[in-house]
Amino acid sequence: MKATQLLFDCIGEFQHAWVAGWNGDSYKGACMAMFTGNAAPGGSINEVECKEPVPVICQLEEPQWRPPHRA
């Protein structure tokens, strides 16, 4: 819930940001994003097209894992 509030405060309603994994699972390299709704906190995690330009929700250091490059 705190992450969805942060995302909502940063980029607003009905937006999304890339996340590398959820609960420690990378879902076999799927490109996933956290989505906001029309209010916060609350949202969803869904798979998105890897080629879609999506901001990163937060990044403290250079990531060790990168999403696969798909055509």
Backbone as ProteinMPNN parsed JSONL, in Angstrom:
{"seq_chain_A": "MKATQLLFDCIGEFQHAWVAGWNGDSYKGACMAMFTGNAAPGGSINEVECKEPVPVICQLEEPQWRPPHRA", "coords_chain_A": {"N_chain_A": [[0.82, -1.186, 0.0], [2.005, 1.206, 0.713], [3.805, 1.558, -1.364], [2.099, 1.953, -3.554], [0.952, 4.357, -2.809], [3.217, 6.031, -2.877], [3.837, 5.889, -5.637], [1.485, 6.996, -6.722], [1.63, 9.595, -5.636], [3.896, 10.497, -6.964], [3.517, 10.201, -9.832], [0.8, 10.302, -10.363], [-2.752, 9.654, -11.025], [-4.06, 6.683, -12.587], [-1.666, 5.714, -13.779], [1.498, 4.036, -14.404], [4.407, 2.182, -13.269], [7.526, 0.541, -13.784], [8.388, -2.559, -12.248], [10.765, -4.839, -10.952], [10.189, -7.243, -9.752], [7.906, -9.051, -7.623], [7.167, -9.583, -4.31], [9.599, -10.952, -4.086], [9.709, -12.523, -6.354], [10.511, -12.833, -9.733], [8.927, -13.594, -11.761], [9.764, -15.21, -13.934], [11.228, -13.405, -15.548], [9.342, -11.711, -16.634], [8.015, -8.623, -17.804], [6.937, -6.385, -15.585], [4.567, -4.119, -14.134], [3.564, -1.687, -11.722], [0.414, -0.402, -11.137], [-1.538, 2.565, -10.727], [-4.711, 3.686, -9.464], [-7.65, 5.703, -9.409], [-7.396, 6.868, -6.984], [-5.427, 6.874, -3.953], [-4.219, 4.965, -1.113], [-3.609, 1.985, -3.076], [-3.82, -0.28, -5.84], [-2.539, -2.156, -8.635], [-0.635, -4.995, -9.868], [0.632, -5.793, -12.96], [1.472, -7.507, -16.03], [3.355, -5.973, -18.601], [4.109, -4.774, -21.95], [7.428, -5.336, -22.855], [8.831, -3.542, -24.427], [7.571, -1.176, -24.061], [7.87, 2.181, -22.998], [8.424, 2.742, -19.698], [8.474, 4.302, -16.537], [10.726, 3.691, -13.742], [9.79, 2.585, -10.528], [11.365, 2.919, -8.159], [14.844, 3.085, -7.495], [17.623, 2.123, -5.932], [20.211, 1.343, -6.376], [22.399, 0.231, -9.03], [20.651, -2.066, -10.943], [20.876, -5.649, -10.732], [19.573, -7.394, -12.305], [18.041, -7.375, -15.459], [15.252, -6.605, -17.581], [14.249, -8.903, -20.177], [15.222, -8.441, -23.59], [12.892, -7.918, -25.977], [11.532, -8.336, -29.199]], "CA_chain_A": [[0.0, 0.0, 0.0], [2.891, 2.366, 0.739], [4.38, 1.722, -2.706], [1.088, 2.545, -4.448], [0.826, 5.766, -2.413], [4.393, 6.702, -3.429], [3.663, 5.999, -7.086], [0.405, 7.956, -6.968], [2.141, 10.926, -5.325], [4.926, 10.877, -7.946], [3.091, 10.327, -11.235], [-0.629, 10.571, -10.478], [-3.75, 8.607, -11.193], [-4.094, 5.869, -13.806], [-0.316, 5.639, -14.336], [2.194, 2.828, -13.972], [5.865, 2.194, -13.224], [8.109, -0.792, -13.888], [8.947, -3.218, -11.062], [11.503, -6.024, -11.383], [9.594, -8.432, -9.179], [6.903, -8.824, -6.59], [7.339, -10.552, -3.234], [10.795, -11.736, -4.328], [9.548, -13.348, -7.551], [10.642, -12.054, -10.974], [7.966, -14.164, -12.71], [10.519, -15.699, -15.091], [11.686, -12.303, -16.377], [8.237, -10.947, -17.213], [8.059, -7.181, -17.573], [5.779, -6.11, -14.752], [4.412, -2.741, -13.709], [2.584, -1.367, -10.701], [-0.542, 0.559, -11.664], [-2.365, 3.321, -9.798], [-6.1, 3.902, -9.869], [-8.047, 7.108, -9.326], [-7.108, 7.316, -5.624], [-4.389, 6.072, -3.302], [-3.408, 3.877, -1.635], [-4.251, 0.899, -3.794], [-3.402, -0.418, -7.221], [-2.386, -3.531, -9.09], [0.59, -5.383, -10.565], [0.282, -6.494, -14.192], [2.519, -7.627, -17.035], [3.286, -4.987, -19.677], [5.034, -5.006, -23.059], [8.793, -4.962, -22.463], [9.322, -2.415, -25.227], [6.853, 0.021, -23.657], [8.669, 3.022, -22.095], [7.763, 2.843, -18.403], [9.434, 4.715, -15.52], [11.009, 2.758, -12.651], [9.207, 3.155, -9.307], [12.49, 3.397, -7.359], [16.064, 2.345, -7.785], [18.647, 2.578, -5.01], [21.517, 1.028, -6.935], [22.337, -0.383, -10.353], [20.028, -3.385, -10.823], [21.632, -6.81, -11.188], [18.71, -8.089, -13.27], [17.402, -6.491, -16.438], [14.222, -7.333, -18.33], [14.735, -9.41, -21.467], [14.938, -7.607, -24.776], [11.967, -8.606, -26.864], [11.247, -7.576, -30.421]], "C_chain_A": [[0.873, 1.263, 0.0], [3.494, 2.621, -0.639], [3.366, 2.35, -3.658], [0.862, 4.009, -4.093], [1.982, 6.583, -2.978], [4.237, 6.931, -4.924], [2.598, 7.029, -7.428], [0.894, 9.385, -6.728], [3.134, 11.418, -6.372], [4.377, 11.115, -9.341], [1.588, 10.414, -11.445], [-1.507, 9.358, -10.719], [-3.666, 7.939, -12.557], [-2.756, 5.849, -14.546], [0.311, 4.328, -13.893], [3.705, 3.005, -14.061], [6.355, 0.756, -13.193], [8.6, -1.274, -12.531], [9.602, -4.51, -11.525], [10.883, -7.311, -10.874], [8.568, -8.052, -8.137], [7.021, -9.94, -5.575], [8.522, -11.486, -3.491], [10.757, -12.608, -5.569], [9.644, -12.458, -8.786], [9.718, -12.569, -12.07], [8.618, -14.511, -14.044], [10.902, -14.581, -16.067], [10.582, -11.518, -17.043], [8.421, -9.468, -16.9], [6.778, -6.799, -16.842], [5.756, -4.653, -14.34], [3.36, -2.648, -12.618], [1.714, -0.234, -11.246], [-1.266, 1.279, -10.533], [-3.784, 3.399, -10.346], [-6.425, 5.386, -9.79], [-7.843, 7.693, -7.936], [-6.032, 6.406, -5.034], [-4.715, 5.979, -1.823], [-4.261, 2.827, -2.334], [-3.811, 0.881, -5.232], [-3.282, -1.875, -7.575], [-1.012, -3.725, -9.705], [0.16, -6.189, -11.78], [1.487, -6.568, -15.109], [2.272, -6.596, -18.13], [4.234, -5.395, -20.795], [6.421, -4.516, -22.655], [9.303, -3.753, -23.226], [8.627, -1.108, -24.863], [7.722, 0.871, -22.729], [7.898, 3.265, -20.796], [8.796, 3.31, -17.386], [9.618, 3.629, -14.461], [10.478, 3.379, -11.369], [10.284, 3.667, -8.355], [13.69, 2.514, -7.657], [17.168, 2.902, -6.908], [20.05, 2.341, -5.538], [21.319, 0.392, -8.3], [21.735, -1.781, -10.231], [20.927, -4.491, -11.37], [20.868, -7.565, -12.263], [18.09, -7.073, -14.194], [16.341, -7.279, -17.178], [14.774, -7.817, -19.659], [14.373, -8.448, -22.585], [14.05, -8.42, -25.713], [11.662, -7.73, -28.056], [9.773, -7.223, -30.496]], "O_chain_A": [[0.529, 2.263, -0.63], [3.675, 3.773, -1.035], [3.731, 3.189, -4.482], [0.607, 4.824, -4.98], [1.78, 7.682, -3.494], [4.475, 8.032, -5.42], [2.791, 7.847, -8.328], [0.608, 10.282, -7.521], [3.212, 12.617, -6.64], [4.718, 12.112, -9.978], [1.134, 10.582, -12.576], [-1.07, 8.211, -10.631], [-3.256, 8.549, -13.545], [-2.71, 5.952, -15.772], [-0.275, 3.592, -13.099], [4.215, 3.842, -14.806], [5.695, -0.131, -12.652], [9.16, -0.5, -11.755], [9.067, -5.205, -12.39], [11.034, -8.361, -11.497], [8.389, -6.877, -7.814], [6.981, -11.117, -5.935], [8.463, -12.67, -3.159], [11.696, -13.367, -5.81], [8.946, -11.449, -8.882], [9.721, -12.043, -13.184], [8.121, -14.169, -15.117], [10.9, -14.792, -17.28], [10.857, -10.725, -17.943], [8.93, -9.114, -15.836], [5.681, -6.876, -17.397], [6.805, -4.021, -14.211], [2.399, -3.416, -12.588], [2.224, 0.767, -11.751], [-1.573, 0.679, -9.503], [-4.018, 3.201, -11.538], [-5.573, 6.229, -10.073], [-8.086, 8.881, -7.723], [-5.764, 5.319, -5.545], [-5.428, 6.84, -1.309], [-5.483, 2.799, -2.189], [-3.464, 1.922, -5.79], [-3.85, -2.737, -6.903], [-0.314, -2.762, -10.024], [-0.59, -7.157, -11.653], [2.421, -5.777, -14.978], [1.134, -6.369, -18.539], [5.074, -6.274, -20.603], [6.565, -3.396, -22.165], [10.136, -3.01, -22.708], [9.048, -0.041, -25.31], [8.266, 0.342, -21.759], [6.852, 3.914, -20.798], [9.903, 2.772, -17.362], [8.766, 2.755, -14.304], [10.683, 4.57, -11.131], [10.131, 4.752, -7.794], [13.551, 1.347, -8.023], [17.608, 4.033, -7.111], [20.979, 3.066, -5.182], [20.198, 0.055, -8.68], [22.261, -2.606, -9.483], [21.648, -4.293, -12.349], [21.467, -8.299, -13.049], [17.657, -6.011, -13.747], [16.494, -8.483, -17.387], [15.682, -7.196, -20.211], [13.365, -7.744, -22.532], [14.44, -9.491, -26.177], [11.549, -6.511, -27.927], [9.34, -6.583, -31.455]]}, "name": "protein", "num_of_chains": 1, "seq": "MKATQLLFDCIGEFQHAWVAGWNGDSYKGACMAMFTGNAAPGGSINEVECKEPVPVICQLEEPQWRPPHRA"}
